[in-house]
């Protein structure tokens, strides 16, 4: 008998859409599935990997400082082999791409003989921030003459083109009329038959996401993307850097400085951890556009360095010195 292949779900979506929150929900409500995670981030601080490792210790492989669409041979394939060769291999693998990754090269990697024989792509889930679409954050700049003039829309479009299911997340951030418009906008860019489901905080029945049986690696031709005719892909349009801060005493003042930096410099994404004066717990900061979320998530672990570090992501040409001066004066 032919051994049953391990199912893999690729979770993609632009910066700050809520991919990690969705995955954490899937893990915490997995109905006994033995899940394993491969997490990729753009930037050298593993924020998402750390948040997920806390809920499923020992089952997360973190690939930081890059995009899987550019490093499938060097990083993704060895990570897959590590999971598959474990004494207790997973029932299901979830791959979270960075917010700037193109999912098609990653799905192509599932066609490599060593992987194809043991794994199939159960589905590509694209998470969309309803508020970002409502605010036209992916709209072409006034001087654009082709899609290639808008790197945000390039990535967004390719992520939608590969989707088996779209989760329109953060619907609580938009008015009902805007939500209808956003849904139509997203649907207009999808392949026929791809559903759009509204969600808040990535909460939905895991059976909706895990069990699509799409075998996406076998129908790539039916998923045309903007980069199909290009020989490779890089992310020269984007950059990231880390900012180290001291222990924080006034979180409100810090939030004001973060918001000022985001608005003044067009920062696309900002996230990280803070050590707070007099508090035994780690403080998480998540920002996309002008929205900033902060919360204490867990106590600092024994032996863990209490430090404040944030990663800043934006279009190429960020004024690192000015941003750092605003955030950490």
C-alpha positions as CSV (number, residue, x, y, z in Angstrom):
1,X,0.0,0.0,0.0
2,X,1.1,3.6,-0.7
3,X,1.8,5.5,2.5
4,X,-0.6,8.3,3.2
5,X,1.0,11.7,2.4
6,X,1.4,14.3,5.1
7,X,-0.9,17.3,4.4
8,X,0.7,20.8,4.4
9,X,-1.2,24.1,4.6
10,X,0.5,27.2,3.3
11,X,-0.6,30.4,5.1
12,X,0.3,33.5,3.3
13,X,-0.8,37.1,3.3
14,X,0.7,40.6,3.4
15,X,2.4,42.2,6.5
16,X,0.2,42.4,9.5
17,X,-2.9,40.5,8.3
18,X,-3.1,38.2,11.3
19,X,-1.4,35.0,10.0
20,X,0.3,34.2,13.3
21,X,-3.0,34.8,15.2
22,X,-4.8,32.4,12.9
23,X,-2.1,29.7,13.2
24,X,-2.2,30.0,17.0
25,X,-5.9,29.5,16.9
26,X,-5.6,26.4,14.7
27,X,-3.0,24.9,17.0
28,X,-5.0,25.6,20.1
29,X,-8.1,24.0,18.6
30,X,-6.6,21.3,16.5
31,X,-8.7,18.4,17.9
32,X,-5.7,16.2,18.7
33,X,-3.9,16.7,15.4
34,X,-0.1,16.5,15.7
35,X,0.8,19.8,14.0
36,X,4.2,21.1,13.1
37,X,5.0,24.6,12.0
38,X,7.5,26.2,9.7
39,X,7.6,30.0,10.3
40,X,9.4,32.5,8.0
41,X,9.9,36.2,8.8
42,X,11.3,39.2,7.0
43,X,13.7,40.6,9.5
44,X,16.2,39.4,12.1
45,X,13.9,39.2,15.1
46,X,11.8,36.1,15.3
47,X,8.6,37.6,16.7
48,X,6.1,35.2,15.1
49,X,8.2,32.2,15.8
50,X,8.5,33.1,19.4
51,X,4.8,33.6,19.8
52,X,4.0,30.3,18.2
53,X,6.7,28.4,20.1
54,X,5.0,29.3,23.3
55,X,1.8,27.5,22.3
56,X,3.4,24.5,20.7
57,X,6.9,24.0,22.1
58,X,9.3,21.7,20.2
59,X,7.1,21.7,17.0
60,X,8.3,25.0,15.4
61,X,11.1,25.5,12.9
62,X,11.9,29.1,12.5
63,X,13.5,30.5,9.3
64,X,14.3,34.1,10.0
65,X,15.8,36.9,8.0
66,X,14.5,36.2,4.5
67,X,11.6,35.0,2.4
68,X,10.9,31.3,1.6
69,X,10.2,32.2,-2.0
70,X,13.9,33.0,-2.4
71,X,15.4,30.3,-0.2
72,X,13.4,27.1,-0.9
73,X,16.4,24.9,-1.6
74,X,18.6,26.2,1.1
75,X,16.1,26.5,4.0
76,X,12.7,25.2,3.2
77,X,13.6,21.7,1.9
78,X,15.9,20.9,4.8
79,X,13.3,22.1,7.3
80,X,10.7,19.8,5.7
81,X,13.1,16.8,5.8
82,X,13.8,17.5,9.5
83,X,10.1,17.3,10.3
84,X,9.4,14.3,8.2
85,X,12.3,12.3,9.6
86,X,11.3,12.8,13.2
87,X,10.5,9.7,15.2
88,X,7.0,11.2,15.6
89,X,6.3,12.9,12.3
90,X,3.5,15.4,12.2
91,X,0.0,14.7,10.9
92,X,-0.2,18.1,9.4
93,X,2.4,20.8,8.6
94,X,1.5,24.5,8.6
95,X,3.9,26.8,6.7
96,X,3.6,30.5,7.5
97,X,5.3,32.6,4.9
98,X,6.6,36.1,5.6
99,X,4.3,38.9,4.6
100,X,6.5,39.8,1.6
101,X,6.8,36.2,0.2
102,X,5.4,35.1,-3.1
103,X,3.8,31.7,-2.4
104,X,4.1,30.2,-5.8
105,X,7.8,29.3,-5.7
106,X,7.2,27.7,-2.3
107,X,4.3,25.6,-3.6
108,X,6.5,24.6,-6.6
109,X,9.0,23.2,-4.1
110,X,6.4,20.6,-3.0
111,X,6.8,19.1,-6.5
112,X,10.4,18.2,-5.8
113,X,10.7,14.4,-5.8
114,X,11.9,14.0,-2.2
115,X,8.9,16.1,-1.0
116,X,6.2,15.1,-3.4
117,X,6.5,11.4,-2.4
118,X,5.7,12.3,1.2
119,X,3.8,15.6,1.3
120,X,0.9,17.2,-0.5
121,X,-0.3,20.8,-0.3
122,X,-3.7,20.6,1.3
123,X,-4.4,24.2,0.6
124,X,-3.1,27.7,0.3
125,X,-4.8,30.1,2.7
126,X,-4.4,33.8,2.0
127,X,-5.2,36.1,4.9
128,X,-6.2,39.6,4.0
129,X,-6.5,42.7,6.3
130,X,-9.9,44.1,5.5
131,X,-8.9,47.5,6.9
132,X,-5.9,47.7,4.6
133,X,-8.0,47.1,1.5
134,X,-10.6,49.5,2.7
135,X,-7.9,52.2,3.0
136,X,-6.6,51.4,-0.5
137,X,-3.2,50.6,0.9
138,X,-2.4,48.5,-2.2
139,X,-3.6,51.1,-4.7
140,X,-1.2,52.2,-7.4
141,X,0.8,55.4,-6.7
142,X,-0.2,58.4,-8.9
143,X,2.8,58.0,-11.2
144,X,2.5,54.3,-11.8
145,X,2.3,53.1,-15.4
146,X,2.3,49.3,-14.8
147,X,1.8,46.9,-11.9
148,X,5.5,46.6,-11.5
149,X,5.6,50.2,-10.3
150,X,3.7,49.1,-7.1
151,X,5.6,46.5,-5.1
152,X,2.9,46.2,-2.5
153,X,0.3,45.3,-5.1
154,X,2.6,42.8,-6.8
155,X,3.0,40.8,-3.6
156,X,-0.7,41.2,-2.7
157,X,-1.8,40.1,-6.1
158,X,0.4,37.0,-6.2
159,X,-0.8,36.0,-2.8
160,X,-4.4,36.2,-3.9
161,X,-3.7,34.4,-7.2
162,X,-2.4,31.3,-5.3
163,X,-5.3,31.1,-2.8
164,X,-7.6,28.1,-2.3
165,X,-9.4,30.0,0.4
166,X,-9.2,33.7,1.4
167,X,-9.8,34.8,5.0
168,X,-10.9,38.4,5.1
169,X,-9.6,39.1,8.6
170,X,-10.0,42.1,10.9
171,X,-13.5,42.7,9.7
172,X,-14.2,44.5,13.0
173,X,-12.1,47.4,11.8
174,X,-14.3,48.4,8.8
175,X,-17.9,49.5,8.5
176,X,-20.5,47.2,7.0
177,X,-20.8,49.1,3.7
178,X,-17.0,49.2,3.4
179,X,-16.8,45.4,4.1
180,X,-19.1,44.7,1.1
181,X,-16.9,46.9,-1.1
182,X,-13.7,45.2,0.2
183,X,-15.2,41.7,-0.4
184,X,-16.0,42.6,-4.0
185,X,-12.6,44.0,-4.6
186,X,-10.9,40.9,-3.3
187,X,-13.2,38.5,-5.2
188,X,-12.5,40.3,-8.4
189,X,-8.9,39.2,-8.2
190,X,-9.4,35.5,-7.4
191,X,-9.7,32.4,-9.5
192,X,-13.2,31.1,-10.1
193,X,-14.5,29.0,-7.1
194,X,-12.2,30.5,-4.5
195,X,-14.3,31.5,-1.4
196,X,-13.8,34.6,0.8
197,X,-14.7,34.1,4.4
198,X,-14.9,37.0,6.9
199,X,-13.1,36.5,10.2
200,X,-12.1,38.4,13.3
201,X,-8.8,37.6,15.1
202,X,-8.5,34.5,12.8
203,X,-11.2,32.6,14.6
204,X,-13.0,29.9,12.7
205,X,-13.5,26.2,12.8
206,X,-10.1,24.6,12.0
207,X,-11.8,22.0,9.8
208,X,-12.6,24.8,7.3
209,X,-8.9,25.5,6.8
210,X,-7.3,22.1,7.4
211,X,-8.8,19.6,5.0
212,X,-9.2,21.3,1.6
213,X,-7.4,18.5,-0.3
214,X,-6.4,20.9,-3.1
215,X,-3.1,19.3,-4.1
216,X,-2.0,22.7,-5.1
217,X,1.4,21.5,-6.3
218,X,-0.4,19.7,-9.2
219,X,-2.4,22.6,-10.7
220,X,0.1,25.5,-10.7
221,X,-0.7,26.3,-14.3
222,X,-4.2,27.2,-13.2
223,X,-2.8,29.8,-10.8
224,X,-1.1,32.4,-13.0
225,X,0.8,35.1,-11.2
226,X,2.6,38.3,-12.1
227,X,6.0,36.8,-11.7
228,X,5.5,33.6,-13.8
229,X,7.7,34.8,-16.6
230,X,10.5,36.1,-14.4
231,X,13.6,34.2,-13.7
232,X,13.7,34.5,-9.9
233,X,12.5,37.2,-7.5
234,X,14.1,39.4,-4.9
235,X,12.8,41.9,-2.4
236,X,14.9,44.9,-3.3
237,X,11.8,47.1,-2.9
238,X,11.7,46.4,0.8
239,X,14.0,46.5,3.8
240,X,13.9,45.9,7.5
241,X,16.1,46.7,10.5
242,X,15.9,46.2,14.3
243,X,15.8,48.9,17.0
244,X,17.0,48.2,20.5
245,X,15.4,50.1,23.3
246,X,15.9,50.3,27.1
247,X,13.5,49.0,29.6
248,X,10.3,51.0,29.2
249,X,8.6,53.0,32.0
250,X,5.9,54.8,30.0
251,X,4.2,52.7,27.4
252,X,1.8,55.4,26.4
253,X,4.7,57.8,25.5
254,X,6.3,55.0,23.5
255,X,3.1,54.3,21.6
256,X,2.9,58.0,20.7
257,X,6.5,57.9,19.4
258,X,5.8,54.7,17.4
259,X,2.7,56.3,15.8
260,X,4.7,59.4,14.9
261,X,7.5,57.3,13.3
262,X,5.0,55.2,11.3
263,X,3.2,58.3,9.9
264,X,6.3,60.3,9.2
265,X,8.2,57.5,7.4
266,X,5.5,55.3,5.9
267,X,6.5,52.2,7.9
268,X,4.5,49.2,6.7
269,X,5.0,47.0,9.7
270,X,6.5,47.2,13.2
271,X,6.6,44.5,15.8
272,X,8.6,43.2,18.7
273,X,8.9,42.7,22.4
274,X,9.4,45.1,25.3
275,X,10.7,44.8,28.8
276,X,8.6,47.0,31.1
277,X,9.8,48.5,34.3
278,X,8.4,46.7,37.3
279,X,6.6,44.1,35.2
280,X,7.5,40.4,35.2
281,X,5.8,39.8,31.8
282,X,7.0,40.3,28.3
283,X,5.1,43.1,26.4
284,X,4.2,42.5,22.7
285,X,3.9,45.3,20.2
286,X,2.2,44.8,16.8
287,X,1.6,47.7,14.4
288,X,0.4,47.8,10.8
289,X,-0.4,51.1,9.2
290,X,-1.7,53.4,12.0
291,X,-3.1,50.6,14.1
292,X,-1.0,49.6,17.2
293,X,-1.8,46.7,19.5
294,X,0.0,46.1,22.7
295,X,-0.4,43.4,25.4
296,X,1.5,41.4,28.0
297,X,1.7,37.8,26.7
298,X,3.7,35.7,29.3
299,X,6.3,36.1,32.1
300,X,9.9,36.3,31.0
301,X,11.3,32.8,31.2
302,X,14.1,31.9,33.7
303,X,17.4,32.7,32.0
304,X,15.7,34.7,29.3
305,X,17.2,38.1,28.6
306,X,14.8,40.9,29.4
307,X,15.3,43.2,26.4
308,X,13.3,45.5,24.3
309,X,13.7,45.1,20.5
310,X,11.5,46.1,17.6
311,X,11.7,45.2,13.9
312,X,10.8,47.9,11.4
313,X,9.7,46.9,7.8
314,X,9.1,49.3,5.0
315,X,9.8,50.2,1.4
316,X,13.5,50.6,0.4
317,X,15.0,53.9,1.5
318,X,13.9,54.0,5.1
319,X,15.7,56.7,7.1
320,X,17.0,54.3,9.8
321,X,18.7,57.0,11.8
322,X,15.7,59.3,11.9
323,X,13.3,56.4,12.7
324,X,15.6,55.1,15.5
325,X,15.9,58.6,16.9
326,X,12.1,58.9,17.1
327,X,11.5,55.5,18.6
328,X,14.4,55.4,21.0
329,X,15.4,59.0,21.8
